[in-house]
Amino acid sequence: MFHHRSSEKDNKPNAAGRNKSKGRVEKNRVSIKKAMTGTASKQDRVNMLRQLRQTKKEELLERRRLGAGELHEGSGPPPPRVVALVAFHTQADALSLKRQILASCGNGDTASAAAASVVAPHIPVAAVLPPWARASDRSAGSQRVLLVDPPRDTLAVLDVAKCADIILCVMGPQASLEEPAFDAVGYRLLTALKSQGLPVVIGAIHGPEDIAKPSKKSAEGRKFVNRYFTTELGAETKLIPATTEQEVKTLVRALGNFTPKDLTWRRDRGYMLAQEAEYSSAEGVLCLRGYVRGPGLSCKHLIHLTGHGDFTLTRISKLRDPCPLAAPRGSIEVDSNSENVVDELKPGEEPNADRLQPYDPTTAEQTWPTAEELATSQDSEMMPPPPRPRPPPARPAIAMIPAPAIGSETTASDIHSETATEDATMGGGEGSESDGDEDAESMGTGRSIAETDDGWDVSSNMTMEVPTSEVIEAEKRRRETLLERSREELEFPDEVDTPLEVPARERFQKYRGLKSWRTSAWDPYEDLPVEYSRVWEFEAFASTARAFRQQFVDDCWALEDGGISSLYCAVYIRGVAPSVFEAQQRGVPFVLSSMFECEQKVSVVHSTVCRLKEFTEVIKSKEEVEMHCGFRRLVVKPTFSEIPRRASTTKKYKFSRFLHEGITACASFYAPVIFPPCRLLMFARGSSESGGMELAASGNITGADPKQLVIKRAMLTGYPFKVHKSRGVVRFMFFNPADVRWFKPVELSTKKGLRGHIVESLGTHGYMKCRFSAGIKQDDTVCMNLYKRVYPKWYPPAWGGRIEDSPETA
């Protein structure tokens, strides 16, 4: 039976969703705020606190690296980053790059570009970085820069680099295998900067417009520049082309995004790179204006002007910032010349400026009791021994302790006369100890007559008079003799020929023998010279340094509003002679640094130095050199010695007559106390045509200790005449029987490792019978080691004194 379908439509369950997309599920929408009504979980809170701590830590590190003080209530933003533009080639144009960077930091209008184009060379200029060049995750320290382009002079570049946060190496646009990217002056500057310690380094290729033209040859030249730059400063150092306007903007953006490096030797010191200097000749007051870095400054402490000496601050004032980040809302315009005095020198709080201890001639007296004193002391149980120097009594760790009294047997004149006699009779192994005429200033002379065959300029150590042919020949012979003695000393160290005309017991009367160099005792207070009664001694040097550093920081923070760190201030320095302002090199800003307590006092300063391979001149002990110790520059006469490799109860440093290449030596000299860490650069008179000072060695200051023993060794040598098993007859060590009997208790040694002693004298010509620990060979060499203590050379110009001042009159 046929059945028709019903005409009624059946409503299917999914009919309502036919017009919707496939797979879509209809749900009631809920607000996001209502969905996150619960509190954050414990792990979220931990992560949030960790991020806050990390942000705070980065901000503190950023302030410290920029030389700003710690964060406190009311503290301002960090000071601008000091960017030193150093040209390493004559084709590099640092001034043009400086002006283009300032133009990029401007508003982009014609007025700012015109103002940047007339900026004078070598003048520090501050600028605020544009918003597109600032780092988004850094503090306000990345928003300002202080651009300085020092002259291409070693001292000028080093002075600016002492305060720099970034070294911008300006390279020329062209280089090749025949013409390196660094010229001769550039290599000297680079070596000096590496020895002093480099902050963050960025490279920029920028030269004159007529040279920097885009071409195929220019592209090849840039590749060579990149290769030279990478070889000297590492592949991780950025080298940015800065020829076009867009490339300069890339460089500006890099300046704002680099993380500064913290240099340890300037971390705890307050310092300033002066942007303005004003001198009042009537009052003798020098006013310096600039941003104060580090913990700050205080009138209670002395300050040091690099290259000029130590001075006293009379007033410190805060000034209006010449390069503010932004004017505060609702602020009233303040006169730029108004000063807010923060600290002022008060009567009775003047810092101590004494350098030497008072001279007391009675400390050198060592008298024996007279007959009357002996008669009155018969009832006493024991006669007191004769007085002798003793260590000072125990005192607090931070107290200054004077050096002990001196003995009456040894005076400064005796020591100098003894060393002069010793050098006159010494064979080729030792030069003269005192060279007065060799340190005179020199004048440039013609290369044809004042230069030896191997390129040495003999005019560097001559007087200002016109040299004659006899003087030139004498200078040539002197340098050749020094070179020969240096080579002989390196091959035969400390070997000395016994003089024929002077008995050995008189020639070496101040020497002694030691059973063991490492373990034998030596009293550090025995027979000290008169110079040691004028210098200062520390009982605990490291503890004293830590205490004085903390005291300086506390005094700086005790000022109004937590000190003046990172602020633009004016400091007034009194007692400045007109010659100081006149002697400052034009185009080089003043560098001011703080001093800790007792750093003006004179002591025996020790340092480690290592000679550079580029320096080819002979460096002899007790010759005049120039030391750059952190912010200080000193002219000293150091004594070199070998650093002991093994620890012992009596640590001794063996005196070295020359500073040889490849050896790390200890340099000891009289100078004001310098608390480490502190970098050291040693400049000696070189062989260049100008006769100026060249970088000869670098190292670090290790401390100040007059008790450190520097022992000079004299090795007397003899040769076996007859041998039989462990016995032999030795000759040529002495030349009379009295000398043999005098030195009979001293132990002998041979160059092949044997030990022995003198049995008796033989004949009348200094022959002697000896016995050794094993069989001796005919080709062996018999040695006798004699020792005496030596001291640095007294040189008052190291602390601003006169060269003719003696220890009694200084």
VOGU-3710 file (C-alpha; in Angstrom, 3 decimals, decimal comma):
1> mfhhrssekd> 0,000/0,000/0,000  1,448/3,316/-1,042  2,045/5,821/1,784  2,647/9,534/1,253  5,132/11,448/3,426  3,768/13,929/5,835  3,900/17,506/4,701  4,761/18,773/8,139  8,449/19,805/8,708  10,352/18,060/11,393
11> nkpnaagrnk> 12,464/20,463/13,532  15,886/18,793/13,834  17,994/19,345/16,916  20,848/21,029/15,008  18,681/23,239/12,897  19,401/26,258/15,018  23,149/26,119/14,286  23,128/25,787/10,491  24,147/29,355/9,821  27,181/29,153/12,161
21> skgrveknrv> 30,687/28,081/11,247  31,587/24,462/11,534  32,891/23,391/14,903  31,942/26,598/16,655  30,656/26,200/20,192  28,367/28,790/21,604  29,213/29,857/25,152  28,366/32,713/27,381  31,131/35,369/27,229  32,599/36,512/30,543
31> sikkamtgta> 34,749/39,614/31,226  38,474/38,976/31,625  38,557/41,009/34,815  35,927/38,781/36,328  37,822/35,665/35,297  41,056/36,799/37,131  39,449/37,563/40,410  41,769/35,255/42,384  45,045/36,409/44,015  48,498/35,680/42,499
41> skqdrvnmlr> 50,024/32,377/43,370  53,065/32,010/45,621  55,388/31,309/42,672  54,174/34,444/40,878  54,914/36,550/43,925  58,401/35,038/44,200  59,096/35,795/40,541  57,846/39,350/40,922  60,130/40,013/43,902  63,067/38,488/42,048
51> qlrqtkkeel> 62,512/40,825/39,119  62,341/43,843/41,439  65,599/42,849/43,127  67,308/42,348/39,778  66,134/45,754/38,554  67,378/47,407/41,737  70,733/45,620/41,485  71,223/46,684/37,872  70,450/50,283/38,789  72,992/50,246/41,619
61> lerrrlgage> 75,648/48,699/39,373  74,921/51,278/36,693  75,453/54,119/39,173  78,679/52,597/40,485  80,115/52,060/37,006  79,363/55,668/36,114  81,111/56,911/39,249  77,933/57,881/41,110  77,367/57,339/44,817  74,906/55,000/46,448
71> lhegsgpppp> 71,192/55,601/46,149  69,660/57,647/48,946  66,747/59,981/49,434  67,187/63,042/47,251  70,000/61,608/45,150  70,075/62,853/41,580  70,651/60,961/38,349  74,100/59,553/37,545  76,580/61,888/35,849  77,001/61,823/32,077
81> rvvalvafht> 79,086/59,104/30,529  82,570/60,395/29,769  83,406/59,459/26,175  87,051/60,005/25,194  87,552/60,280/21,430  91,111/59,140/20,692  92,468/59,337/17,142  94,880/56,484/16,426  95,926/57,686/12,973  96,605/60,984/11,276
91> qadalslkrq> 93,736/60,265/8,849  91,249/59,959/11,743  89,342/63,157/12,525  88,162/63,075/16,156  86,981/66,692/16,164  84,718/66,195/13,137  83,215/63,070/14,678  82,631/64,916/17,949  80,730/67,668/16,140  78,611/65,191/14,192
101> ilascgngdt> 77,677/63,333/17,399  76,618/66,615/18,985  74,566/67,462/15,879  72,823/64,075/16,073  71,998/64,705/19,733  70,386/68,038/18,899  66,823/68,796/17,917  67,578/68,333/14,247  67,094/71,993/13,416  69,571/74,293/11,741
111> asaaaasvva> 70,445/76,167/14,940  71,637/73,069/16,811  73,652/71,878/13,815  75,299/75,281/13,488  76,138/75,341/17,209  77,704/71,876/16,991  79,807/72,843/13,981  81,656/75,580/15,898  82,575/73,538/18,989  86,216/74,174/19,893
121> phipvaavlp> 88,689/71,242/19,907  89,752/69,514/23,140  86,937/71,132/25,172  84,604/68,809/27,142  81,004/69,173/25,934  77,949/67,523/27,546  74,862/66,509/25,585  71,562/64,761/26,234  70,982/61,714/24,069  67,799/61,740/21,951
131> pwarasdrsa> 64,988/59,353/22,957  65,767/56,930/20,128  69,353/56,475/21,446  68,529/55,767/25,081  68,500/52,314/26,588  65,020/51,316/27,684  66,170/48,951/30,459  68,834/51,192/32,010  68,862/54,040/34,473  69,124/57,721/33,675
141> gsqrvllvdp> 72,906/57,427/33,333  72,503/56,293/29,736  70,764/59,537/28,767  73,747/61,937/28,790  77,292/61,892/27,443  80,336/64,103/28,015  82,501/64,169/24,887  86,250/64,899/25,186  88,768/64,767/22,338  92,265/65,067/23,929
151> prdtlavldv> 95,337/65,940/21,829  97,355/63,086/20,365  99,788/63,126/23,277  100,460/60,241/25,650  100,057/62,220/28,874  96,921/64,006/27,646  95,226/60,790/26,537  96,130/58,977/29,774  94,798/61,833/31,922  91,437/61,859/30,133
161> akcadiilcv> 91,257/58,039/30,128  91,616/58,061/33,928  88,072/59,494/34,125  86,588/57,993/30,954  83,716/55,500/30,898  84,017/54,789/27,163  87,070/55,004/24,890  85,899/55,811/21,365  88,739/54,733/19,059  88,598/56,907/15,945
171> mgpqasleep> 90,196/55,076/13,022  91,079/56,323/9,583  89,097/55,131/6,558  92,081/53,621/4,743  94,653/50,951/5,642  96,808/48,397/3,886  99,612/45,955/4,575  102,180/48,694/3,994  100,260/51,352/5,968  98,644/49,973/9,160
181> afdavgyrll> 95,475/51,402/10,665  97,537/52,501/13,716  100,449/54,838/13,064  103,512/55,064/15,330  101,844/57,480/17,742  98,669/55,406/17,677  100,504/52,248/18,713  102,164/54,103/21,608  98,793/55,433/22,750  97,208/51,996/22,506
191> talksqglpv> 100,014/50,367/24,525  99,764/53,017/27,237  95,967/52,707/27,458  96,125/48,923/27,715  98,744/49,171/30,467  96,674/51,672/32,464  93,435/49,716/32,099  90,747/50,132/29,480  87,087/50,874/30,185  84,478/50,014/27,523
201> vigaihgped> 85,987/50,356/24,032  84,079/51,206/20,835  85,621/51,772/17,417  84,487/54,256/14,776  85,760/54,734/11,232  85,735/58,432/10,489  88,089/60,574/8,466  88,137/63,774/6,446  85,468/64,080/3,777  87,966/64,176/0,935
211> iakpskksae> 89,402/60,792/2,011  86,254/58,949/3,114  84,626/58,522/-0,305  82,648/55,397/-1,197  84,533/53,347/-3,753  85,893/49,857/-4,257  89,263/50,877/-2,863  87,570/52,368/0,186  85,753/49,098/0,887  89,043/47,177/0,776
221> grkfvnryft> 90,628/49,747/3,075  87,826/49,308/5,614  88,407/45,562/5,620  92,062/46,143/6,550  91,025/48,622/9,241  88,647/46,020/10,666  91,399/43,385/10,673  93,890/45,651/12,478  91,246/46,750/14,990  90,135/43,183/15,739
231> telgaetkli> 93,719/42,012/16,180  94,529/44,698/18,741  91,243/44,959/20,668  89,487/41,639/20,141  86,668/40,387/17,951  84,027/41,244/20,585  84,825/44,965/20,327  82,460/46,770/17,966  83,796/48,804/15,055  81,103/51,042/13,575
241> patteqevkt> 81,490/53,092/10,368  80,625/56,734/11,033  80,793/58,427/7,645  77,168/59,168/6,830  74,520/60,743/9,057  72,705/57,444/9,529  75,922/55,681/10,565  76,632/58,414/13,114  73,161/57,833/14,596  73,958/54,143/14,891
251> lvralgnftp> 77,121/55,089/16,787  75,158/57,407/19,096  72,699/54,617/19,809  75,614/52,328/20,683  77,011/54,912/23,128  73,723/54,921/25,017  73,321/51,140/25,169  76,767/50,013/26,348  77,226/48,857/29,933  80,140/50,713/31,580
261> kdltwrrdrg> 82,995/48,764/33,124  83,964/49,178/36,762  87,688/49,993/37,184  88,777/48,849/40,651  91,651/51,304/41,104  89,308/54,327/40,984  86,231/52,781/42,612  86,507/54,231/46,145  88,016/57,580/45,195  86,247/60,794/44,404
271> ymlaqeaeys> 87,414/62,360/41,156  86,454/65,035/38,675  87,203/65,828/35,049  87,097/69,633/35,117  85,011/71,221/32,369  85,888/74,766/33,425  88,898/76,234/35,238  89,309/79,691/36,710  92,394/80,971/38,551  92,706/83,955/40,880
281> saegvlclrg> 96,335/85,035/41,006  95,677/87,530/43,813  94,386/84,865/46,217  96,176/81,855/44,738  92,863/79,978/44,453  91,990/77,671/41,580  88,280/77,037/40,899  87,342/73,881/38,976  83,816/73,046/37,786  82,584/69,668/36,701
291> yvrgpglsck> 80,684/66,520/37,653  81,940/64,841/40,836  82,215/61,073/40,586  82,854/58,320/43,077  81,852/58,730/46,745  82,356/62,504/46,479  84,719/65,072/47,970  85,259/66,579/51,414  87,252/69,534/52,708  88,573/67,309/55,505
301> hlihltghgd> 90,753/65,423/53,043  93,504/66,557/50,714  93,069/66,375/46,955  95,547/65,697/44,164  95,828/67,513/40,855  97,293/65,105/38,343  100,731/66,307/37,334  100,872/69,163/39,872  100,747/67,826/43,439  98,606/67,766/46,585
311> ftltrisklr> 96,438/70,690/47,700  93,727/71,642/50,195  90,058/72,323/49,420  88,560/75,466/50,953  84,982/75,283/49,649  82,674/72,958/47,728  79,518/74,366/46,133  76,688/72,858/44,124  75,868/74,542/40,825  73,023/74,353/38,388
321> dpcplaaprg> 73,463/71,408/36,029  74,494/72,809/32,611  73,075/69,714/30,908  69,831/68,794/32,733  67,785/65,823/31,660  64,506/67,749/31,876  63,302/70,831/33,663  61,032/69,925/36,585  57,420/71,003/36,280  56,552/74,232/38,017
331> sievdsnsen> 60,226/75,003/38,700  61,486/78,537/38,946  64,400/79,583/36,776  67,564/79,750/38,879  70,567/81,847/38,078  73,311/79,639/36,634  75,958/81,533/38,620  74,329/80,946/42,013  76,183/78,557/44,322  74,924/76,429/47,165
341> vvdelkpgee> 77,823/75,877/49,581  77,854/72,237/50,688  81,150/72,040/52,578  83,674/74,597/53,738  87,027/74,287/55,457  86,579/75,202/59,116  89,353/76,457/61,407  90,940/73,585/63,279  89,782/70,942/60,772  92,516/71,461/58,222
351> pnadrlqpyd> 93,938/68,161/56,945  97,407/67,189/58,027  99,936/67,931/55,276  103,124/66,723/57,029  105,148/64,497/54,747  108,199/63,538/56,824  108,758/62,819/60,471  110,584/65,534/62,426  114,323/65,126/62,331  115,799/64,237/65,710
361> pttaeqtwpt> 119,625/64,031/65,680  119,631/62,313/69,069  118,096/59,171/67,582  121,413/58,421/65,908  123,372/58,548/69,155  124,384/55,260/70,741  126,637/56,047/73,712  128,340/53,720/76,175  128,177/54,544/79,925  131,006/56,722/81,220
371> aeelatsqds> 133,308/55,780/84,124  131,202/57,791/86,593  128,032/56,063/85,413  129,720/52,683/85,736  130,821/53,526/89,288  127,325/54,580/90,354  125,734/51,484/88,853  127,928/48,885/90,591  125,062/47,970/92,890  122,866/46,999/89,991
381> emmpppprpr> 122,482/43,341/89,194  123,251/43,571/85,500  124,858/46,094/83,188  122,363/47,129/80,491  123,428/46,139/76,973  124,367/48,816/74,479  121,292/50,369/72,865  120,270/49,167/69,416  117,218/49,699/67,230  114,179/47,693/68,257
391> ppparpaiam> 110,763/47,203/66,695  108,167/49,737/67,809  105,661/48,694/70,497  102,271/47,339/69,582  99,800/50,050/68,591  96,351/50,226/67,009  96,136/48,917/63,470  95,300/52,266/61,890  97,878/54,303/63,789  100,858/55,748/62,000
401> ipapaigset> 104,062/54,274/63,414  107,388/56,046/62,851  110,338/54,076/61,589  112,829/53,042/64,302  115,983/54,938/65,188  119,124/54,487/63,206  122,492/53,118/64,212  125,535/55,293/64,630  127,712/53,026/62,526  125,936/53,708/59,252
411> tasdihseta> 125,037/57,113/57,882  123,733/58,243/54,551  127,101/59,681/53,531  128,837/56,418/54,454  126,380/54,420/52,387  126,701/56,626/49,327  130,484/56,750/49,582  130,619/52,983/50,057  128,448/52,335/47,017  130,496/54,763/44,956
421> tedatmggge> 133,736/53,006/45,991  132,167/49,656/45,297  131,093/50,645/41,797  134,481/52,100/41,008  136,199/48,844/41,910  133,524/46,515/40,579  134,189/44,696/37,347  131,905/44,818/34,351  128,987/43,382/36,289  127,763/46,609/37,949
431> gsesdgdeda> 127,257/50,212/36,990  127,548/53,284/39,136  125,018/53,687/41,912  124,686/57,472/41,691  124,417/59,169/38,346  123,950/62,834/38,912  124,783/64,207/35,492  122,989/61,497/33,546  119,566/62,738/34,573  119,935/66,231/33,145
441> esmgtgrsia> 117,424/67,482/30,657  118,276/66,985/27,025  117,895/68,925/23,848  117,342/67,687/20,332  120,440/67,491/18,153  121,095/66,449/14,627  120,493/62,828/13,795  123,720/62,568/11,865  126,041/63,278/14,806  123,900/62,388/17,838
451> etddgwdvss> 122,878/58,871/16,875  124,803/55,613/16,991  124,909/53,047/14,243  122,053/51,031/15,765  119,691/54,017/15,944  120,307/55,264/19,503  119,857/58,947/20,056  122,709/60,069/22,314  121,280/63,545/22,841  118,586/62,379/25,269
461> nmtmevptse> 120,760/62,499/28,407  122,833/65,577/27,577  122,630/69,039/29,046  121,003/72,009/27,394  124,352/73,184/26,035  125,270/72,501/22,436  127,036/69,110/22,466  130,538/68,863/21,143  131,996/65,906/19,324  133,824/64,808/22,505
471> vieaekrrre> 130,599/64,854/24,522  128,782/62,872/21,852  131,531/60,250/21,752  131,511/59,987/25,544  127,751/59,525/25,511  128,039/56,812/22,882  130,644/54,998/24,936  128,513/55,281/28,059  125,477/53,736/26,368  127,515/50,974/24,813
481> tllersreel> 129,030/50,228/28,226  125,599/50,101/29,828  124,337/47,718/27,162  127,403/45,505/27,574  127,013/45,455/31,363  123,329/44,605/31,072  124,088/41,645/28,803  126,925/40,486/31,043  124,728/40,789/34,144  122,081/38,652/32,463
491> efpdevdtpl> 124,646/35,999/31,548  126,715/36,111/34,766  124,401/37,453/37,476  126,004/39,120/40,497  129,546/37,966/39,634  132,158/40,393/40,931  135,899/40,517/40,375  138,017/40,827/43,496  140,122/44,020/43,236  143,884/43,702/43,217
501> evparerfqk> 144,762/47,017/44,852  142,205/46,836/47,696  142,066/43,928/50,192  138,849/41,942/49,882  138,178/42,209/53,626  138,003/46,010/53,203  136,246/46,004/49,872  133,445/43,730/51,168  133,478/44,779/54,813  129,737/45,529/54,821
511> yrglkswrts> 128,858/42,136/53,358  128,094/38,932/55,241  127,640/35,271/54,457  124,364/33,370/54,874  123,898/29,705/55,607  120,654/29,701/53,609  119,231/32,486/51,485  115,663/31,414/52,170  115,704/30,541/55,887  118,561/32,549/57,429
521> awdpyedlpv> 117,368/35,347/59,714  118,003/39,034/58,976  116,974/41,766/61,410  115,042/44,432/59,442  115,896/47,105/62,078  119,654/46,579/61,950  121,894/49,546/61,005  119,237/51,605/59,269  120,271/54,772/57,403  119,252/58,227/58,515
531> eysrvwefea> 116,604/58,369/55,768  114,579/55,746/57,606  114,209/58,045/60,616  112,218/60,485/58,432  109,785/58,108/56,716  106,612/56,520/58,131  105,822/52,910/58,877  102,500/51,054/59,192  101,963/48,243/61,642  99,023/46,779/59,671
541> fastarafrq> 99,012/48,278/56,195  95,989/46,419/54,767  93,819/47,145/57,813  94,858/50,783/57,750  93,887/51,094/54,088  90,433/49,605/54,689  89,812/51,860/57,681  90,851/55,035/55,837  88,738/54,144/52,804  85,656/53,691/54,951
551> qfvddcwale> 86,421/56,882/56,861  86,594/58,837/53,596  83,254/57,432/52,405  81,612/58,266/55,737  82,912/61,852/55,629  81,560/62,312/52,096  78,110/60,951/52,962  77,933/63,086/56,101  77,558/66,236/53,999  74,274/67,906/53,160
561> dggisslyca> 71,805/65,717/51,201  74,139/62,735/51,317  77,121/64,348/49,610  77,865/65,723/46,158  78,399/62,524/44,215  77,197/62,762/40,572  76,406/66,494/40,954  77,795/69,436/39,005  79,910/71,344/41,534  82,575/74,001/41,914
571> vyirgvapsv> 85,597/73,212/44,098  87,989/75,886/45,321  91,648/74,910/45,841  93,953/77,163/47,804  97,727/77,515/47,719  97,991/77,035/43,941  101,015/78,752/42,438  100,655/80,601/39,110  103,079/78,116/37,552  100,533/75,321/38,080
581> feaqqrgvpf> 97,911/77,011/35,910  100,512/77,977/33,323  102,084/74,508/33,212  98,793/72,785/32,422  98,850/71,716/28,799  96,440/73,647/26,636  93,470/71,571/25,597  93,907/69,084/28,472  91,362/69,430/31,309  92,426/69,334/34,947
591> vlssmfeceq> 91,952/65,971/36,654  91,180/66,186/40,371  91,126/63,171/42,698  90,649/62,664/46,408  93,269/61,323/48,799  92,793/59,084/51,779  94,269/59,983/55,123  98,057/59,475/55,381  98,500/59,278/51,600  100,581/62,447/51,738
601> kvsvvhstvc> 103,135/60,867/54,110  106,409/59,579/52,669  107,370/55,944/53,039  109,105/53,204/51,059  106,587/52,228/48,366  106,857/48,870/46,619  105,395/47,776/43,291  105,644/45,026/40,718  106,804/46,020/37,236  107,276/44,113/33,999
611> rlkeftevik> 109,298/45,595/31,165  107,673/46,070/27,760  109,163/44,439/24,694  108,876/47,638/22,662  111,321/49,506/24,933  114,926/48,807/23,878  116,908/51,094/26,198  118,779/49,890/29,275  116,905/50,459/32,555  119,308/50,561/35,505
621> skeevemhcg> 118,475/50,674/39,184  118,459/54,096/40,846  118,049/55,950/37,572  115,404/58,667/37,284  112,083/57,494/35,852  108,518/58,820/35,875  105,866/56,733/37,595  102,132/57,034/36,856  100,419/55,569/39,926  96,663/55,809/39,426
631> frrlvvkptf> 95,848/59,531/39,395  99,386/60,484/40,496  102,542/61,211/38,530  105,872/60,922/40,405  109,527/61,318/39,455  111,458/58,693/41,422  114,655/56,642/41,399  113,540/53,046/42,006  115,597/50,090/43,152  114,752/46,850/41,339
641> seiprrastt> 114,797/43,433/42,990  113,748/39,872/42,266  110,497/38,700/43,865  111,015/35,550/45,992  109,196/32,553/44,608  109,026/30,512/47,819  107,542/31,589/51,131  109,831/31,848/54,141  109,950/33,317/57,614  112,441/35,963/56,460
651> kkykfsrflh> 111,333/37,127/53,034  114,240/38,585/51,065  114,236/40,356/47,682  117,460/40,005/45,715  118,731/43,294/44,318  118,840/43,587/40,515  121,223/46,021/38,860  119,096/46,157/35,692  115,455/45,614/34,786  115,617/42,854/32,202
661> egitacasfy> 112,979/41,941/29,657  110,484/39,205/30,480  111,053/39,369/34,261  108,513/40,660/36,772  110,544/42,602/39,327  109,820/44,601/42,459  110,496/48,351/42,291  111,088/50,140/45,630  111,311/53,918/45,981  110,707/56,786/48,400
671> apvifppcrl> 107,301/58,321/47,633  104,021/59,328/49,280  101,964/56,381/50,471  99,630/54,885/47,863  96,969/52,419/48,950  96,366/49,581/46,486  94,740/48,592/44,187  96,530/50,997/41,900  97,914/50,606/38,391  101,474/51,716/37,683
681> lmfargsses> 103,112/52,874/34,447  106,847/53,544/34,326  108,216/55,991/31,755  111,960/56,120/31,098  114,061/58,234/28,799  114,009/56,577/25,403  116,101/56,680/22,276  113,759/58,732/20,111  114,919/61,885/18,391  112,919/64,057/20,786
691> ggmelaasgn> 114,653/62,538/23,777  111,352/62,394/25,686  109,983/59,845/28,119  108,664/56,574/26,702  106,583/53,858/28,316  109,072/51,280/29,576  107,199/49,036/32,041  103,841/48,521/33,733  102,630/46,887/36,913  100,777/47,465/40,179
701> itgadpkqlv> 101,381/49,098/43,547  101,689/46,430/46,254  102,102/48,520/49,417  104,432/50,591/51,582  106,778/48,820/53,997  110,202/50,111/55,128  110,919/46,713/56,689  111,041/44,910/53,353  114,527/43,466/52,879  116,275/44,179/49,572
711> ikramltgyp> 119,528/42,225/49,686  122,419/42,723/47,278  124,514/39,711/46,416  128,174/39,777/45,408  129,447/36,479/44,041  133,231/35,952/44,245  134,465/33,288/41,846  137,569/31,131/41,803  138,824/28,266/39,669  140,254/24,867/40,671
721> fkvhksrgvv> 144,018/24,686/40,246  144,455/21,089/41,441  141,716/18,594/42,302  141,722/15,217/44,038  138,363/13,595/44,720  136,499/16,002/47,005  139,499/18,211/47,725  141,043/20,907/45,605  143,208/24,005/45,469  141,311/27,109/44,358
731> rfmffnpadv> 142,906/30,291/43,031  141,924/33,764/41,748  139,203/34,234/44,403  141,585/36,108/46,736  145,083/37,461/46,299  146,542/37,436/49,835  146,425/34,982/52,777  144,777/37,491/55,124  141,678/37,619/52,937  141,496/33,821/52,868
741> rwfkpvelst> 141,595/33,625/56,667  139,002/36,457/56,939  136,433/34,711/54,733  137,173/31,179/55,971  133,823/30,792/57,871  131,753/31,525/54,733  130,382/28,496/52,913  131,421/27,779/49,312  129,362/26,461/46,414  130,030/25,478/42,825
751> kkglrghive> 128,053/26,014/39,640  127,601/22,240/39,352  125,775/22,013/42,672  128,495/21,137/45,190  128,908/22,703/48,626  132,150/23,115/50,515  134,316/25,167/52,846  137,810/26,630/53,090  140,331/24,422/54,900  143,395/26,671/55,006
761> slgthgymkc> 145,415/29,184/53,046  148,164/27,994/50,747  151,146/30,162/49,832  151,272/33,953/49,676  149,180/34,675/46,556  145,678/33,827/47,776  145,582/30,110/46,931  143,471/28,043/49,337  142,699/24,426/50,092  139,021/23,550/49,985
771> rfsagikqdd> 136,889/20,476/50,645  133,554/19,808/48,924  130,540/17,541/49,414  131,461/15,327/46,419  134,139/14,946/43,793  134,957/18,233/42,073  135,830/18,560/38,393  138,597/20,644/36,902  136,167/22,635/34,736  133,925/23,629/37,664
781> tvcmnlykrv> 133,685/27,175/39,116  133,877/27,810/42,865  131,640/30,613/44,199  131,320/32,500/47,469  128,083/34,429/48,001  128,257/37,597/50,113  125,218/39,705/50,995  124,373/43,180/52,236  121,173/45,171/52,520  120,595/48,079/50,133
791> ypkwyppawg> 118,093/50,928/50,353  116,306/53,099/47,793  117,905/56,347/46,729  116,795/59,471/48,570  115,039/61,703/46,046  112,920/64,593/47,461  111,398/65,630/44,061  109,208/62,521/44,367  107,054/64,372/46,915  107,613/67,950/45,771
801> griedspeta> 110,887/68,669/47,583  114,120/70,104/46,292  116,732/67,800/44,855  119,445/69,268/47,093  117,525/68,530/50,317  119,300/65,967/52,468  117,553/63,716/55,015  118,620/66,107/57,779  117,347/69,287/56,093  114,281/68,037/54,172
//
